Amino acid sequence: MELLSTMTTVLAYLDPGSGSMILQIIAGGAAAVAVTAKLYWNRILRFLRIRKDEPETAEATSARGPDSA
């Protein structure tokens, strides 16, 4: 209890620039999470077993196009 009674006031000041910086950090973190999720979306769905694995042969033939026989 003695510790609480001997506390002094804290002289801290947060200016508008500090608030802006905090908002930029939050927005940047949200953007990083969104881009990472977009890059790994198919892997996430396969890991959660929402989407089945696609065979590689169908993927390879569609990438070459119909005239590549």
PDB file of N, CA, C and O in Angstrom:
ATOM      1  N   MET A   1       0.810  -1.188   0.000  1.00  0.00           N
ATOM      2  CA  MET A   1       0.000   0.000   0.000  1.00  0.00           C
ATOM      3  C   MET A   1       0.858   1.259   0.000  1.00  0.00           C
ATOM      4  O   MET A   1       0.477   2.287  -0.558  1.00  0.00           O
ATOM      5  N   GLU A   2       2.003   1.161   0.624  1.00  0.00           N
ATOM      6  CA  GLU A   2       2.860   2.337   0.674  1.00  0.00           C
ATOM      7  C   GLU A   2       3.338   2.724  -0.728  1.00  0.00           C
ATOM      8  O   GLU A   2       3.531   3.904  -1.022  1.00  0.00           O
ATOM      9  N   LEU A   3       3.527   1.724  -1.585  1.00  0.00           N
ATOM     10  CA  LEU A   3       3.971   2.000  -2.952  1.00  0.00           C
ATOM     11  C   LEU A   3       2.933   2.835  -3.702  1.00  0.00           C
ATOM     12  O   LEU A   3       3.285   3.750  -4.445  1.00  0.00           O
ATOM     13  N   LEU A   4       1.668   2.518  -3.505  1.00  0.00           N
ATOM     14  CA  LEU A   4       0.613   3.263  -4.187  1.00  0.00           C
ATOM     15  C   LEU A   4       0.492   4.693  -3.673  1.00  0.00           C
ATOM     16  O   LEU A   4       0.151   5.598  -4.434  1.00  0.00           O
ATOM     17  N   SER A   5       0.764   4.899  -2.413  1.00  0.00           N
ATOM     18  CA  SER A   5       0.614   6.245  -1.855  1.00  0.00           C
ATOM     19  C   SER A   5       1.788   7.154  -2.203  1.00  0.00           C
ATOM     20  O   SER A   5       1.665   8.375  -2.106  1.00  0.00           O
ATOM     21  N   THR A   6       2.921   6.587  -2.606  1.00  0.00           N
ATOM     22  CA  THR A   6       4.087   7.410  -2.920  1.00  0.00           C
ATOM     23  C   THR A   6       4.241   7.677  -4.412  1.00  0.00           C
ATOM     24  O   THR A   6       5.226   8.289  -4.825  1.00  0.00           O
ATOM     25  N   MET A   7       3.296   7.236  -5.222  1.00  0.00           N
ATOM     26  CA  MET A   7       3.391   7.466  -6.665  1.00  0.00           C
ATOM     27  C   MET A   7       3.236   8.945  -6.982  1.00  0.00           C
ATOM     28  O   MET A   7       2.430   9.647  -6.373  1.00  0.00           O
ATOM     29  N   THR A   8       4.013   9.396  -7.932  1.00  0.00           N
ATOM     30  CA  THR A   8       3.909  10.784  -8.379  1.00  0.00           C
ATOM     31  C   THR A   8       3.176  10.827  -9.717  1.00  0.00           C
ATOM     32  O   THR A   8       2.934   9.791 -10.338  1.00  0.00           O
ATOM     33  N   THR A   9       2.837  12.003 -10.142  1.00  0.00           N
ATOM     34  CA  THR A   9       2.137  12.137 -11.414  1.00  0.00           C
ATOM     35  C   THR A   9       3.098  11.869 -12.566  1.00  0.00           C
ATOM     36  O   THR A   9       4.296  12.136 -12.476  1.00  0.00           O
ATOM     37  N   VAL A  10       2.554  11.345 -13.630  1.00  0.00           N
ATOM     38  CA  VAL A  10       3.351  11.050 -14.813  1.00  0.00           C
ATOM     39  C   VAL A  10       3.198  12.215 -15.779  1.00  0.00           C
ATOM     40  O   VAL A  10       2.081  12.620 -16.102  1.00  0.00           O
ATOM     41  N   LEU A  11       4.297  12.740 -16.227  1.00  0.00           N
ATOM     42  CA  LEU A  11       4.274  13.862 -17.150  1.00  0.00           C
ATOM     43  C   LEU A  11       4.522  13.337 -18.571  1.00  0.00           C
ATOM     44  O   LEU A  11       5.641  13.406 -19.080  1.00  0.00           O
ATOM     45  N   ALA A  12       3.478  12.818 -19.193  1.00  0.00           N
ATOM     46  CA  ALA A  12       3.583  12.284 -20.548  1.00  0.00           C
ATOM     47  C   ALA A  12       2.654  13.062 -21.459  1.00  0.00           C
ATOM     48  O   ALA A  12       1.594  13.529 -21.043  1.00  0.00           O
ATOM     49  N   TYR A  13       3.068  13.193 -22.699  1.00  0.00           N
ATOM     50  CA  TYR A  13       2.257  13.940 -23.654  1.00  0.00           C
ATOM     51  C   TYR A  13       2.257  13.186 -24.973  1.00  0.00           C
ATOM     52  O   TYR A  13       3.315  12.866 -25.516  1.00  0.00           O
ATOM     53  N   LEU A  14       1.079  12.907 -25.478  1.00  0.00           N
ATOM     54  CA  LEU A  14       0.944  12.282 -26.787  1.00  0.00           C
ATOM     55  C   LEU A  14       0.371  13.326 -27.739  1.00  0.00           C
ATOM     56  O   LEU A  14      -0.788  13.723 -27.615  1.00  0.00           O
ATOM     57  N   ASP A  15       1.175  13.756 -28.665  1.00  0.00           N
ATOM     58  CA  ASP A  15       0.702  14.751 -29.622  1.00  0.00           C
ATOM     59  C   ASP A  15      -0.011  14.065 -30.789  1.00  0.00           C
ATOM     60  O   ASP A  15       0.023  12.838 -30.883  1.00  0.00           O
ATOM     61  N   PRO A  16      -0.653  14.822 -31.677  1.00  0.00           N
ATOM     62  CA  PRO A  16      -1.358  14.210 -32.810  1.00  0.00           C
ATOM     63  C   PRO A  16      -0.448  13.379 -33.710  1.00  0.00           C
ATOM     64  O   PRO A  16      -0.907  12.419 -34.329  1.00  0.00           O
ATOM     65  N   GLY A  17       0.805  13.723 -33.790  1.00  0.00           N
ATOM     66  CA  GLY A  17       1.741  12.931 -34.592  1.00  0.00           C
ATOM     67  C   GLY A  17       1.917  11.530 -34.039  1.00  0.00           C
ATOM     68  O   GLY A  17       2.087  10.582 -34.805  1.00  0.00           O
ATOM     69  N   SER A  18       1.881  11.382 -32.727  1.00  0.00           N
ATOM     70  CA  SER A  18       1.993  10.058 -32.112  1.00  0.00           C
ATOM     71  C   SER A  18       0.777   9.208 -32.444  1.00  0.00           C
ATOM     72  O   SER A  18       0.905   8.022 -32.749  1.00  0.00           O
ATOM     73  N   GLY A  19      -0.397   9.814 -32.384  1.00  0.00           N
ATOM     74  CA  GLY A  19      -1.614   9.079 -32.730  1.00  0.00           C
ATOM     75  C   GLY A  19      -1.619   8.661 -34.183  1.00  0.00           C
ATOM     76  O   GLY A  19      -2.056   7.559 -34.517  1.00  0.00           O
ATOM     77  N   SER A  20      -1.134   9.536 -35.050  1.00  0.00           N
ATOM     78  CA  SER A  20      -1.046   9.219 -36.472  1.00  0.00           C
ATOM     79  C   SER A  20      -0.083   8.061 -36.708  1.00  0.00           C
ATOM     80  O   SER A  20      -0.345   7.192 -37.540  1.00  0.00           O
ATOM     81  N   MET A  21       1.026   8.047 -35.982  1.00  0.00           N
ATOM     82  CA  MET A  21       1.992   6.971 -36.130  1.00  0.00           C
ATOM     83  C   MET A  21       1.400   5.638 -35.671  1.00  0.00           C
ATOM     84  O   MET A  21       1.622   4.605 -36.304  1.00  0.00           O
ATOM     85  N   ILE A  22       0.655   5.663 -34.583  1.00  0.00           N
ATOM     86  CA  ILE A  22       0.011   4.442 -34.090  1.00  0.00           C
ATOM     87  C   ILE A  22      -0.989   3.918 -35.117  1.00  0.00           C
ATOM     88  O   ILE A  22      -1.049   2.714 -35.365  1.00  0.00           O
ATOM     89  N   LEU A  23      -1.778   4.817 -35.716  1.00  0.00           N
ATOM     90  CA  LEU A  23      -2.733   4.397 -36.747  1.00  0.00           C
ATOM     91  C   LEU A  23      -2.025   3.830 -37.973  1.00  0.00           C
ATOM     92  O   LEU A  23      -2.509   2.868 -38.569  1.00  0.00           O
ATOM     93  N   GLN A  24      -0.900   4.402 -38.357  1.00  0.00           N
ATOM     94  CA  GLN A  24      -0.146   3.886 -39.499  1.00  0.00           C
ATOM     95  C   GLN A  24       0.414   2.502 -39.211  1.00  0.00           C
ATOM     96  O   GLN A  24       0.444   1.649 -40.099  1.00  0.00           O
ATOM     97  N   ILE A  25       0.855   2.269 -37.987  1.00  0.00           N
ATOM     98  CA  ILE A  25       1.367   0.948 -37.615  1.00  0.00           C
ATOM     99  C   ILE A  25       0.249  -0.086 -37.683  1.00  0.00           C
ATOM    100  O   ILE A  25       0.450  -1.189 -38.192  1.00  0.00           O
ATOM    101  N   ILE A  26      -0.921   0.266 -37.175  1.00  0.00           N
ATOM    102  CA  ILE A  26      -2.062  -0.654 -37.207  1.00  0.00           C
ATOM    103  C   ILE A  26      -2.489  -0.922 -38.648  1.00  0.00           C
ATOM    104  O   ILE A  26      -2.735  -2.072 -39.014  1.00  0.00           O
ATOM    105  N   ALA A  27      -2.578   0.131 -39.477  1.00  0.00           N
ATOM    106  CA  ALA A  27      -2.982  -0.033 -40.877  1.00  0.00           C
ATOM    107  C   ALA A  27      -1.950  -0.847 -41.653  1.00  0.00           C
ATOM    108  O   ALA A  27      -2.320  -1.689 -42.472  1.00  0.00           O
ATOM    109  N   GLY A  28      -0.674  -0.611 -41.410  1.00  0.00           N
ATOM    110  CA  GLY A  28       0.374  -1.379 -42.076  1.00  0.00           C
ATOM    111  C   GLY A  28       0.353  -2.841 -41.683  1.00  0.00           C
ATOM    112  O   GLY A  28       0.553  -3.718 -42.523  1.00  0.00           O
ATOM    113  N   GLY A  29       0.112  -3.107 -40.409  1.00  0.00           N
ATOM    114  CA  GLY A  29       0.007  -4.494 -39.956  1.00  0.00           C
ATOM    115  C   GLY A  29      -1.177  -5.204 -40.578  1.00  0.00           C
ATOM    116  O   GLY A  29      -1.073  -6.365 -40.973  1.00  0.00           O
ATOM    117  N   ALA A  30      -2.314  -4.506 -40.669  1.00  0.00           N
ATOM    118  CA  ALA A  30      -3.503  -5.100 -41.294  1.00  0.00           C
ATOM    119  C   ALA A  30      -3.255  -5.365 -42.775  1.00  0.00           C
ATOM    120  O   ALA A  30      -3.676  -6.399 -43.294  1.00  0.00           O
ATOM    121  N   ALA A  31      -2.578  -4.445 -43.461  1.00  0.00           N
ATOM    122  CA  ALA A  31      -2.266  -4.644 -44.878  1.00  0.00           C
ATOM    123  C   ALA A  31      -1.312  -5.819 -45.065  1.00  0.00           C
ATOM    124  O   ALA A  31      -1.470  -6.596 -46.006  1.00  0.00           O
ATOM    125  N   ALA A  32      -0.334  -5.957 -44.190  1.00  0.00           N
ATOM    126  CA  ALA A  32       0.606  -7.076 -44.285  1.00  0.00           C
ATOM    127  C   ALA A  32      -0.101  -8.403 -44.075  1.00  0.00           C
ATOM    128  O   ALA A  32       0.177  -9.372 -44.781  1.00  0.00           O
ATOM    129  N   VAL A  33      -1.010  -8.458 -43.115  1.00  0.00           N
ATOM    130  CA  VAL A  33      -1.774  -9.689 -42.877  1.00  0.00           C
ATOM    131  C   VAL A  33      -2.644 -10.008 -44.085  1.00  0.00           C
ATOM    132  O   VAL A  33      -2.744 -11.171 -44.478  1.00  0.00           O
ATOM    133  N   ALA A  34      -3.275  -8.998 -44.683  1.00  0.00           N
ATOM    134  CA  ALA A  34      -4.148  -9.220 -45.839  1.00  0.00           C
ATOM    135  C   ALA A  34      -3.359  -9.725 -47.044  1.00  0.00           C
ATOM    136  O   ALA A  34      -3.807 -10.646 -47.726  1.00  0.00           O
ATOM    137  N   VAL A  35      -2.201  -9.142 -47.316  1.00  0.00           N
ATOM    138  CA  VAL A  35      -1.393  -9.577 -48.456  1.00  0.00           C
ATOM    139  C   VAL A  35      -0.858 -10.982 -48.227  1.00  0.00           C
ATOM    140  O   VAL A  35      -0.851 -11.794 -49.153  1.00  0.00           O
ATOM    141  N   THR A  36      -0.413 -11.284 -47.022  1.00  0.00           N
ATOM    142  CA  THR A  36       0.081 -12.622 -46.714  1.00  0.00           C
ATOM    143  C   THR A  36      -1.025 -13.655 -46.849  1.00  0.00           C
ATOM    144  O   THR A  36      -0.793 -14.737 -47.389  1.00  0.00           O
ATOM    145  N   ALA A  37      -2.217 -13.343 -46.372  1.00  0.00           N
ATOM    146  CA  ALA A  37      -3.346 -14.270 -46.498  1.00  0.00           C
ATOM    147  C   ALA A  37      -3.701 -14.486 -47.960  1.00  0.00           C
ATOM    148  O   ALA A  37      -4.033 -15.605 -48.351  1.00  0.00           O
ATOM    149  N   LYS A  38      -3.637 -13.438 -48.776  1.00  0.00           N
ATOM    150  CA  LYS A  38      -3.951 -13.581 -50.199  1.00  0.00           C
ATOM    151  C   LYS A  38      -2.920 -14.465 -50.892  1.00  0.00           C
ATOM    152  O   LYS A  38      -3.278 -15.274 -51.748  1.00  0.00           O
ATOM    153  N   LEU A  39      -1.651 -14.323 -50.535  1.00  0.00           N
ATOM    154  CA  LEU A  39      -0.608 -15.129 -51.159  1.00  0.00           C
ATOM    155  C   LEU A  39      -0.731 -16.607 -50.797  1.00  0.00           C
ATOM    156  O   LEU A  39      -0.462 -17.474 -51.629  1.00  0.00           O
ATOM    157  N   TYR A  40      -1.128 -16.894 -49.580  1.00  0.00           N
ATOM    158  CA  TYR A  40      -1.184 -18.275 -49.111  1.00  0.00           C
ATOM    159  C   TYR A  40      -2.612 -18.802 -48.991  1.00  0.00           C
ATOM    160  O   TYR A  40      -2.827 -19.795 -48.296  1.00  0.00           O
ATOM    161  N   TRP A  41      -3.591 -18.181 -49.640  1.00  0.00           N
ATOM    162  CA  TRP A  41      -4.997 -18.541 -49.469  1.00  0.00           C
ATOM    163  C   TRP A  41      -5.269 -19.994 -49.856  1.00  0.00           C
ATOM    164  O   TRP A  41      -5.966 -20.694 -49.121  1.00  0.00           O
ATOM    165  N   ASN A  42      -4.744 -20.466 -50.982  1.00  0.00           N
ATOM    166  CA  ASN A  42      -4.991 -21.849 -51.396  1.00  0.00           C
ATOM    167  C   ASN A  42      -4.367 -22.837 -50.415  1.00  0.00           C
ATOM    168  O   ASN A  42      -4.966 -23.871 -50.118  1.00  0.00           O
ATOM    169  N   ARG A  43      -3.190 -22.536 -49.916  1.00  0.00           N
ATOM    170  CA  ARG A  43      -2.557 -23.425 -48.931  1.00  0.00           C
ATOM    171  C   ARG A  43      -3.371 -23.474 -47.639  1.00  0.00           C
ATOM    172  O   ARG A  43      -3.508 -24.528 -47.017  1.00  0.00           O
ATOM    173  N   ILE A  44      -3.905 -22.328 -47.248  1.00  0.00           N
ATOM    174  CA  ILE A  44      -4.720 -22.282 -46.028  1.00  0.00           C
ATOM    175  C   ILE A  44      -5.968 -23.131 -46.201  1.00  0.00           C
ATOM    176  O   ILE A  44      -6.335 -23.885 -45.300  1.00  0.00           O
ATOM    177  N   LEU A  45      -6.625 -23.016 -47.357  1.00  0.00           N
ATOM    178  CA  LEU A  45      -7.836 -23.798 -47.604  1.00  0.00           C
ATOM    179  C   LEU A  45      -7.531 -25.290 -47.650  1.00  0.00           C
ATOM    180  O   LEU A  45      -8.300 -26.095 -47.124  1.00  0.00           O
ATOM    181  N   ARG A  46      -6.405 -25.671 -48.280  1.00  0.00           N
ATOM    182  CA  ARG A  46      -6.042 -27.091 -48.308  1.00  0.00           C
ATOM    183  C   ARG A  46      -5.701 -27.599 -46.915  1.00  0.00           C
ATOM    184  O   ARG A  46      -6.040 -28.731 -46.571  1.00  0.00           O
ATOM    185  N   PHE A  47      -5.033 -26.774 -46.104  1.00  0.00           N
ATOM    186  CA  PHE A  47      -4.689 -27.177 -44.745  1.00  0.00           C
ATOM    187  C   PHE A  47      -5.947 -27.400 -43.911  1.00  0.00           C
ATOM    188  O   PHE A  47      -6.007 -28.337 -43.115  1.00  0.00           O
ATOM    189  N   LEU A  48      -6.943 -26.549 -44.090  1.00  0.00           N
ATOM    190  CA  LEU A  48      -8.201 -26.691 -43.357  1.00  0.00           C
ATOM    191  C   LEU A  48      -9.140 -27.704 -44.005  1.00  0.00           C
ATOM    192  O   LEU A  48     -10.246 -27.937 -43.517  1.00  0.00           O
ATOM    193  N   ARG A  49      -8.693 -28.306 -45.109  1.00  0.00           N
ATOM    194  CA  ARG A  49      -9.450 -29.315 -45.865  1.00  0.00           C
ATOM    195  C   ARG A  49     -10.766 -28.771 -46.400  1.00  0.00           C
ATOM    196  O   ARG A  49     -11.753 -29.501 -46.489  1.00  0.00           O
ATOM    197  N   ILE A  50     -10.781 -27.512 -46.750  1.00  0.00           N
ATOM    198  CA  ILE A  50     -11.949 -26.916 -47.385  1.00  0.00           C
ATOM    199  C   ILE A  50     -11.872 -27.150 -48.892  1.00  0.00           C
ATOM    200  O   ILE A  50     -12.896 -27.362 -49.541  1.00  0.00           O
ATOM    201  N   ARG A  51     -10.673 -27.114 -49.443  1.00  0.00           N
ATOM    202  CA  ARG A  51     -10.468 -27.354 -50.866  1.00  0.00           C
ATOM    203  C   ARG A  51      -9.552 -28.561 -51.020  1.00  0.00           C
ATOM    204  O   ARG A  51      -8.534 -28.673 -50.336  1.00  0.00           O
ATOM    205  N   LYS A  52      -9.925 -29.464 -51.927  1.00  0.00           N
ATOM    206  CA  LYS A  52      -9.111 -30.658 -52.149  1.00  0.00           C
ATOM    207  C   LYS A  52      -7.909 -30.312 -53.017  1.00  0.00           C
ATOM    208  O   LYS A  52      -7.917 -29.328 -53.757  1.00  0.00           O
ATOM    209  N   ASP A  53      -6.863 -31.152 -52.908  1.00  0.00           N
ATOM    210  CA  ASP A  53      -5.677 -30.964 -53.738  1.00  0.00           C
ATOM    211  C   ASP A  53      -6.040 -31.207 -55.195  1.00  0.00           C
ATOM    212  O   ASP A  53      -6.758 -32.154 -55.519  1.00  0.00           O
ATOM    213  N   GLU A  54      -5.536 -30.343 -56.071  1.00  0.00           N
ATOM    214  CA  GLU A  54      -5.770 -30.510 -57.495  1.00  0.00           C
ATOM    215  C   GLU A  54      -4.616 -31.306 -58.084  1.00  0.00           C
ATOM    216  O   GLU A  54      -3.466 -31.109 -57.691  1.00  0.00           O
ATOM    217  N   PRO A  55      -4.908 -32.204 -59.022  1.00  0.00           N
ATOM    218  CA  PRO A  55      -3.814 -32.958 -59.647  1.00  0.00           C
ATOM    219  C   PRO A  55      -2.915 -32.029 -60.462  1.00  0.00           C
ATOM    220  O   PRO A  55      -3.387 -31.065 -61.065  1.00  0.00           O
ATOM    221  N   GLU A  56      -1.624 -32.329 -60.474  1.00  0.00           N
ATOM    222  CA  GLU A  56      -0.670 -31.467 -61.167  1.00  0.00           C
ATOM    223  C   GLU A  56      -0.792 -31.583 -62.676  1.00  0.00           C
ATOM    224  O   GLU A  56      -0.451 -30.634 -63.383  1.00  0.00           O
ATOM    225  N   THR A  57      -1.267 -32.711 -63.199  1.00  0.00           N
ATOM    226  CA  THR A  57      -1.351 -32.888 -64.645  1.00  0.00           C
ATOM    227  C   THR A  57      -2.367 -31.942 -65.259  1.00  0.00           C
ATOM    228  O   THR A  57      -2.114 -31.388 -66.329  1.00  0.00           O
ATOM    229  N   ALA A  58      -3.495 -31.744 -64.622  1.00  0.00           N
ATOM    230  CA  ALA A  58      -4.504 -30.828 -65.153  1.00  0.00           C
ATOM    231  C   ALA A  58      -3.983 -29.397 -65.122  1.00  0.00           C
ATOM    232  O   ALA A  58      -4.280 -28.603 -66.014  1.00  0.00           O
ATOM    233  N   GLU A  59      -3.229 -29.080 -64.126  1.00  0.00           N
ATOM    234  CA  GLU A  59      -2.678 -27.733 -64.003  1.00  0.00           C
ATOM    235  C   GLU A  59      -1.613 -27.487 -65.070  1.00  0.00           C
ATOM    236  O   GLU A  59      -1.539 -26.392 -65.627  1.00  0.00           O
ATOM    237  N   ALA A  60      -0.793 -28.487 -65.357  1.00  0.00           N
ATOM    238  CA  ALA A  60       0.274 -28.337 -66.337  1.00  0.00           C
ATOM    239  C   ALA A  60      -0.285 -28.229 -67.750  1.00  0.00           C
ATOM    240  O   ALA A  60       0.229 -27.445 -68.547  1.00  0.00           O
ATOM    241  N   THR A  61      -1.319 -28.990 -68.082  1.00  0.00           N
ATOM    242  CA  THR A  61      -1.877 -28.927 -69.430  1.00  0.00           C
ATOM    243  C   THR A  61      -2.617 -27.624 -69.666  1.00  0.00           C
ATOM    244  O   THR A  61      -2.580 -27.093 -70.776  1.00  0.00           O
ATOM    245  N   SER A  62      -3.279 -27.101 -68.665  1.00  0.00           N
ATOM    246  CA  SER A  62      -3.992 -25.840 -68.850  1.00  0.00           C
ATOM    247  C   SER A  62      -3.019 -24.670 -68.968  1.00  0.00           C
ATOM    248  O   SER A  62      -3.344 -23.664 -69.598  1.00  0.00           O
ATOM    249  N   ALA A  63      -1.848 -24.782 -68.381  1.00  0.00           N
ATOM    250  CA  ALA A  63      -0.872 -23.705 -68.450  1.00  0.00           C
ATOM    251  C   ALA A  63      -0.238 -23.620 -69.837  1.00  0.00           C
ATOM    252  O   ALA A  63       0.140 -22.536 -70.279  1.00  0.00           O
ATOM    253  N   ARG A  64      -0.118 -24.762 -70.528  1.00  0.00           N
ATOM    254  CA  ARG A  64       0.483 -24.758 -71.855  1.00  0.00           C
ATOM    255  C   ARG A  64      -0.464 -24.223 -72.912  1.00  0.00           C
ATOM    256  O   ARG A  64      -0.026 -23.652 -73.911  1.00  0.00           O
ATOM    257  N   GLY A  65      -1.747 -24.404 -72.702  1.00  0.00           N
ATOM    258  CA  GLY A  65      -2.722 -23.910 -73.664  1.00  0.00           C
ATOM    259  C   GLY A  65      -3.228 -25.021 -74.563  1.00  0.00           C
ATOM    260  O   GLY A  65      -2.661 -26.114 -74.565  1.00  0.00           O
ATOM    261  N   PRO A  66      -4.285 -24.767 -75.331  1.00  0.00           N
ATOM    262  CA  PRO A  66      -4.892 -25.821 -76.148  1.00  0.00           C
ATOM    263  C   PRO A  66      -4.083 -26.157 -77.399  1.00  0.00           C
ATOM    264  O   PRO A  66      -4.254 -27.253 -77.934  1.00  0.00           O
ATOM    265  N   ASP A  67      -3.225 -25.288 -77.888  1.00  0.00           N
ATOM    266  CA  ASP A  67      -2.505 -25.517 -79.142  1.00  0.00           C
ATOM    267  C   ASP A  67      -1.116 -26.103 -78.943  1.00  0.00           C
ATOM    268  O   ASP A  67      -0.335 -26.144 -79.894  1.00  0.00           O
ATOM    269  N   SER A  68      -0.788 -26.548 -77.766  1.00  0.00           N
ATOM    270  CA  SER A  68       0.580 -26.991 -77.492  1.00  0.00           C
ATOM    271  C   SER A  68       0.769 -28.490 -77.644  1.00  0.00           C
ATOM    272  O   SER A  68       1.726 -29.023 -77.083  1.00  0.00           O
ATOM    273  N   ALA A  69      -0.066 -29.186 -78.353  1.00  0.00           N
ATOM    274  CA  ALA A  69       0.030 -30.643 -78.507  1.00  0.00           C
ATOM    275  C   ALA A  69       1.066 -31.038 -79.469  1.00  0.00           C
ATOM    276  O   ALA A  69       1.266 -32.230 -79.706  1.00  0.00           O
TER     277      ALA A  69
END
